């Protein structure tokens, strides 16, 4: 009984502690307001990086339609959310996007529902913006959703 009590006390102390590498709120996160996509350009439809040279990236090919779907369903996320949502992968694509508000950006879109973009002008100029599309995490689901 004493051991269970001591364990409960120790666990309750840890439950209230914060961890430096996992902030609950990111004071540097300025949410980017997504607007409708006007134009998407693909500079690299699919490539395999060095993270896992054995990863098969042949089926991960981003088309303008898939990229448009991603950006029309994405939201900006904080670095803490990126840490939890981003899965390391060797597969990615790159391109450009123009939004209805006039913002133009370059982007990198790894497999897994998280992308990174940098706008060329405005308040977010040259700032890395992390984006998450919940409907784009699973490749097969993304393909199906984008067909509709």
NORSULDA-V910190 format. One record per helix or strand of 3 or more residues. SS is the DSSP state (2 for helix, 1 for strand). FROM is the first residue (numbers start at 1). TO is the last residue. If there is no record, write none. Layout:
BEGIN
[[SS,FROM,TO] [SS,FROM,TO]]
END
This chain:
BEGIN
[[2,2,15] [1,37,48] [2,64,73] [1,75,77] [2,79,85] [1,91,99] [1,104,110] [1,114,119] [1,128,132] [2,134,136] [2,139,147]]
END
